[in-house]
Amino acid sequence: MSLAGVLIAAFLCTGSETSFAHSGTADEQEACTPDVFRLCSAQIPSETRIVACLNKNMAKLSPACRAVMRGDKPKASKKR
């Protein structure tokens, strides 16, 4: 995933009226929004600085956000 979804969530939560196209799903955005605010709030609204901050703090990210940042794809559930 590009980090656009993560960043959009951060911008939306700060009330920015800037319009963005995003490629992240709602689940991906939800996974990283708490980490953006917890670890990188001083970097909002700079997309470049948020991405750098999340990468710098990879070990401190929640497991869900870390998976998003690494581009891990969720495993498909098996239907019987």
Rosetta silent file (secondary structure, phi, psi, omega in degrees, C-alpha in Angstrom):
SEQUENCE: MSLAGVLIAAFLCTGSETSFAHSGTADEQEACTPDVFRLCSAQIPSETRIVACLNKNMAKLSPACRAVMRGDKPKASKKR
SCORE:     score description
SCORE:     0.000 S_00000001
   1 L     0.000  140.281  169.709    0.000    0.000    0.000 S_00000001
   2 L   -73.681  160.601 -176.860    1.161    3.484   -0.600 S_00000001
   3 L   -80.462    5.051 -179.205    1.113    5.544    2.523 S_00000001
   4 H   -57.245  -41.080 -179.744   -1.531    7.825    1.082 S_00000001
   5 H   -61.583  -42.900  177.952   -4.260    6.059    3.046 S_00000001
   6 H   -61.935  -45.264 -176.496   -2.435    6.525    6.314 S_00000001
   7 H   -70.132  -34.840  177.672   -1.797   10.148    5.575 S_00000001
   8 H   -61.899  -43.809  178.543   -5.333   10.824    4.475 S_00000001
   9 H   -58.706  -42.543  179.432   -6.605    9.582    7.811 S_00000001
  10 H   -63.717  -43.365  179.604   -4.215   11.915    9.587 S_00000001
  11 H   -66.283  -41.009 -179.661   -5.274   14.874    7.458 S_00000001
  12 H   -64.475  -38.715 -179.567   -8.961   14.121    7.872 S_00000001
  13 H   -70.248  -22.281  178.735   -8.608   13.892   11.624 S_00000001
  14 L   -92.533    0.804  175.856   -6.897   17.267   11.752 S_00000001
  15 L    82.396   14.854  178.510   -9.700   18.906    9.812 S_00000001
  16 L   -64.759  139.153  179.399   -7.722   19.688    6.685 S_00000001
  17 L   -96.916    6.200  179.757   -9.944   20.591    3.774 S_00000001
  18 L   -68.621  139.249 -179.344   -7.356   19.547    1.228 S_00000001
  19 L   -93.368  133.640 -179.557   -8.617   16.939   -1.203 S_00000001
  20 L  -131.028  146.749  169.289   -6.536   13.789   -1.684 S_00000001
  21 L   -92.311  138.700 -178.294   -6.836   10.695   -3.818 S_00000001
  22 L  -129.442  154.518  179.231   -6.105    7.608   -1.777 S_00000001
  23 L  -115.876   -6.972 -179.521   -5.236    4.019   -2.429 S_00000001
  24 L   -84.139  147.070  176.340   -5.465    2.682    1.122 S_00000001
  25 L   -77.773  166.842  177.139   -8.490    0.861    2.395 S_00000001
  26 H   -59.672  -38.219  179.081  -10.433    2.054    5.406 S_00000001
  27 H   -64.458  -39.583  178.878   -8.893   -0.827    7.389 S_00000001
  28 H   -67.065  -41.270  177.684   -5.369    0.240    6.427 S_00000001
  29 H   -62.856  -44.762 -179.221   -6.087    3.823    7.403 S_00000001
  30 H   -62.600  -33.981 -178.395   -7.586    2.680   10.692 S_00000001
  31 H   -63.838  -35.258 -173.110   -4.527    0.535   11.411 S_00000001
  32 H  -105.548  -16.224 -177.776   -2.082    3.460   11.352 S_00000001
  33 H   -55.032  -46.340  178.965   -4.048    6.508   12.460 S_00000001
  34 H   -61.039  -36.916  179.660   -3.431    5.893   16.195 S_00000001
  35 H   -69.107  -36.866  177.013    0.291    5.433   15.544 S_00000001
  36 H   -60.004  -46.888 -178.851    0.460    8.637   13.507 S_00000001
  37 H   -70.568  -37.040 -177.701   -1.049   10.574   16.402 S_00000001
  38 H   -72.064  -41.426 -171.936    0.941    8.731   19.088 S_00000001
  39 H  -107.072  -25.182 -168.346    4.346    8.870   17.433 S_00000001
  40 H  -131.088   21.207 -175.470    4.226   11.459   14.671 S_00000001
  41 H   -60.474  -30.712  179.914    1.668   14.118   15.595 S_00000001
  42 H   -69.304  -14.799 -177.583    4.295   16.863   15.381 S_00000001
  43 H   -91.684  -13.070  179.514    4.814   15.965   11.714 S_00000001
  44 L   -69.400  132.409   13.114    1.180   16.530   10.662 S_00000001
  45 L  -103.918   18.570 -176.959    0.332   17.747    8.018 S_00000001
  46 L   -76.480  109.624 -179.768    3.621   17.071    6.175 S_00000001
  47 H   -56.381  -46.635 -179.173    3.199   13.825    4.256 S_00000001
  48 H   -60.020  -43.759 -178.344    6.945   13.421    3.780 S_00000001
  49 H   -71.198  -34.334  176.704    7.664   13.940    7.471 S_00000001
  50 H   -64.691  -46.420  179.468    4.892   11.554    8.577 S_00000001
  51 H   -60.016  -45.977  179.069    6.245    8.802    6.334 S_00000001
  52 H   -61.572  -41.730 -179.922    9.782    9.382    7.616 S_00000001
  53 H   -64.083  -45.488  179.147    8.544    9.364   11.210 S_00000001
  54 H   -62.900  -42.213  177.692    6.619    6.113   10.787 S_00000001
  55 H   -63.692  -41.402  179.438    9.622    4.467    9.130 S_00000001
  56 H   -63.148  -33.623 -176.173   11.932    5.728   11.884 S_00000001
  57 L  -102.534   24.270 -175.946    9.589    4.323   14.527 S_00000001
  58 H   -49.283  -42.347 -177.967    8.871    1.003   12.810 S_00000001
  59 H   -67.767  -20.982 -178.637    9.698   -0.995   15.951 S_00000001
  60 H   -95.318   -6.308 -178.029    7.208    1.062   17.983 S_00000001
  61 L   -71.584  152.685  173.269    4.305    0.720   15.546 S_00000001
  62 L   -62.431  154.237  179.545    1.306   -1.424   16.328 S_00000001
  63 H   -55.675  -38.474 -178.890    1.449   -4.808   14.596 S_00000001
  64 H   -66.310  -44.316  179.842   -1.360   -3.785   12.236 S_00000001
  65 H   -69.061  -38.179  178.117    0.314   -0.539   11.183 S_00000001
  66 H   -59.542  -41.432  178.479    3.692   -2.242   10.844 S_00000001
  67 H   -63.395  -41.361  177.785    2.103   -4.721    8.439 S_00000001
  68 H   -62.881  -45.948 -177.715    0.607   -1.857    6.416 S_00000001
  69 H   -63.731  -34.464  179.349    3.927   -0.015    6.314 S_00000001
  70 H   -81.279  -10.048 -179.808    5.744   -3.150    5.136 S_00000001
  71 L    81.109   18.470  178.039    3.113   -3.740    2.479 S_00000001
  72 L   -63.186  138.003  176.771    2.040   -7.086    3.912 S_00000001
  73 L   -94.465  135.957  176.990   -1.098   -8.393    2.289 S_00000001
  74 L   -64.198  144.190  179.046   -3.756   -9.838    4.591 S_00000001
  75 L   -74.619  135.169  179.466   -4.176  -13.563    4.201 S_00000001
  76 L   -70.535  137.647  177.970   -7.406  -14.516    2.472 S_00000001
  77 L   -76.946  144.586 -179.134   -9.776  -16.443    4.664 S_00000001
  78 L   -88.360  129.091  176.727  -10.624  -19.905    3.442 S_00000001
  79 L  -101.622  142.911  178.831  -14.280  -20.553    2.720 S_00000001
  80 L  -102.226    0.000    0.000  -15.650  -24.046    2.856 S_00000001
